[in-house]
Amino acid sequence: MGYVDAMAYTLITANRNYSSWSLRPWVLMKALGIAFEDRVEPFAAATNYAAFRSFSPTGQVPALVDGDRTAWDSLGIALYLADRHPGVWPADEAARAFAQCAVAEMHSGFATLRNDCTMNVGVRVEPNMPSPALHRDIARLRELWGQGLDRFGGPFLAGSVFTAADAFYAPVAFRVRTYRLDVGPVAQRWVDHMLDHPAMRQWEAEALAETWREDAHEAELAAAGRIVADYRAT
C-alpha cells in the first residue's frame, strides 16, 4: 500500500454541537495529523437535503472532497483515508480486527442511544427514565469498551494510540457527559481520556462558541430530558 504524506482535502461538516457523524472523521484526521480544509455547513432547517446535495451525493454530512473525488459517510471516509494514511487502524492484527468490528457495530447499531440521547456538546441534561433498550445499549458500551481496554492495554480502545475505533465512539463520550450515563469506572476512564484529547477539546470549544440553533435538534434535546445547564454562546 502506498501511503500519501499530504493531501489537499476539504472536510465538510455541520454544527459542532449536534453533528455526531461529522465529529468522527474530523477528530480522526485531527488526531492523526492529516491536514484538511475545515468547511462548516450548518443545519439551517429540519431537512437540509437539497442544500447539502450540492457537495454530498446523499445530501448529508460529512463529506470529504479530494480533488475531483468525493468520499461520503463517516465510515466511507475512514476507509478512504485508511488506504492513504497509516494509523487509521491499529497495526496489530488482533487489535485491528477488534477496532474494525467495533466501528462497524457503532455505525449500524446503538439506535436507542442515538435517539434517546441526541448529541449536544454544550449542555447538561437530566435524562428521562431510561428504557430497557437504552439500558441494553449502555451495558453493551460498558462491555465493549472494557474488552478493548483490557485486551489491548489502553488508554485508547484498541491500544496505546488513537485509531478509528476511538473516533467512532467519540460522539458517545460527549453523550456520556451530557446525560451523565453510567458506563462504569473502566469505561469512564476512556471517556475522560477522550474528553481531554486536544482534538476533542478543540471541537468542544468551537461547539460552545456556536450561536446557531436549529429547531428540530433543539426539540430532540428537550424531549430527551430536562436541561440543567447550557454553556453555549447566546
Residue pairs with C-beta under 8 A, 6 or more apart in sequence:
1 83
3 84
3 85
3 86
4 84
4 85
6 35
7 34
7 35
7 36
7 66
7 84
8 37
8 66
8 67
9 29
9 34
9 35
9 36
9 37
9 64
9 65
9 66
10 36
10 37
10 39
10 64
10 65
11 25
11 26
11 29
11 36
11 37
11 38
11 39
11 62
11 63
11 64
11 65
11 77
12 39
12 40
12 41
12 55
12 56
12 61
12 62
12 63
12 64
12 65
13 19
13 22
13 23
13 25
13 26
13 38
13 39
13 40
13 41
13 61
13 62
14 22
14 40
14 41
14 42
14 43
14 48
14 61
14 62
15 22
15 40
15 42
15 43
15 207
15 210
15 212
15 214
15 217
16 22
16 23
16 40
16 121
16 203
16 204
16 206
16 207
16 210
17 119
17 120
17 121
17 122
17 207
17 210
17 212
17 217
17 232
18 43
18 118
18 119
18 120
18 214
18 217
19 43
19 61
19 62
19 119
20 114
20 119
20 171
20 174
21 60
21 61
21 62
21 74
21 171
22 61
22 62
22 74
23 119
23 167
23 170
23 171
23 174
23 203
24 62
24 74
24 77
24 78
24 167
24 168
24 170
24 171
25 62
25 64
25 74
25 77
25 78
25 81
25 167
26 38
26 62
26 199
26 203
27 166
27 167
27 170
27 197
27 199
27 200
27 203
28 34
28 78
28 81
28 88
28 162
28 164
28 167
29 35
29 36
29 81
30 198
30 199
30 202
31 162
31 166
31 167
31 197
31 199
32 85
32 87
32 88
32 162
34 81
34 85
36 64
41 48
41 51
41 52
41 55
41 61
42 212
42 214
43 212
43 214
43 217
44 51
44 214
45 214
45 216
46 214
46 215
46 216
48 59
49 59
49 60
50 59
52 58
52 59
52 60
52 61
53 59
55 63
55 65
55 70
56 63
56 70
56 72
57 70
57 72
58 72
58 73
60 72
60 73
62 72
62 73
62 74
62 77
63 70
63 71
63 72
63 77
64 70
64 71
64 72
64 77
64 80
64 81
66 80
71 77
71 80
74 107
74 168
75 103
75 104
75 107
75 168
78 88
78 103
78 164
78 167
78 168
81 88
82 88
82 89
82 164
87 161
87 162
87 163
88 163
88 164
89 96
89 99
89 100
89 163
89 164
90 96
90 98
90 99
90 152
90 158
90 159
90 161
90 163
90 165
92 152
92 159
94 151
94 152
95 151
95 152
95 158
95 159
96 158
98 147
98 148
98 151
98 152
98 157
98 158
98 165
99 148
99 157
99 158
99 163
99 164
99 165
102 144
102 148
102 157
102 158
102 165
102 168
102 169
103 164
103 165
103 168
105 144
106 168
106 169
106 172
107 168
109 137
109 140
110 137
110 140
110 141
110 172
112 131
112 133
112 134
112 136
112 137
113 134
113 137
113 138
113 141
113 172
113 175
116 127
116 128
116 130
116 131
116 134
116 224
117 127
117 134
117 175
117 178
117 179
117 181
117 224
118 217
118 220
118 221
118 224
119 171
119 174
119 175
119 178
120 178
120 217
120 221
121 174
121 178
121 203
121 204
121 207
121 208
122 204
122 207
122 208
122 210
122 230
122 231
122 232
123 178
123 221
123 227
123 229
123 230
123 231
123 232
124 177
124 178
124 180
124 227
124 228
124 229
124 230
124 231
125 178
125 179
125 221
125 224
125 225
125 226
125 227
125 228
126 180
126 225
126 226
126 228
127 179
127 180
127 181
127 224
127 225
128 224
128 225
130 138
138 181
138 182
138 183
141 169
141 172
141 183
141 187
142 183
142 184
142 186
142 187
145 157
145 169
145 183
145 186
145 187
145 190
146 184
146 186
146 187
148 157
148 158
148 165
149 155
149 157
149 186
149 187
149 189
149 190
150 186
152 158
152 159
153 159
153 160
154 160
154 189
154 190
154 193
155 189
155 190
155 193
156 162
156 163
156 165
156 166
156 190
156 193
157 163
157 165
157 166
157 169
157 190
158 165
158 166
162 197
166 194
169 194
170 194
170 200
173 190
173 191
173 194
173 195
173 200
174 195
174 204
175 181
176 183
176 188
176 191
177 191
177 195
179 224
179 225
183 191
194 200
195 201
195 204
207 232
208 231
208 232
208 233
209 233
210 232
210 233
211 232
211 233
211 234
221 227
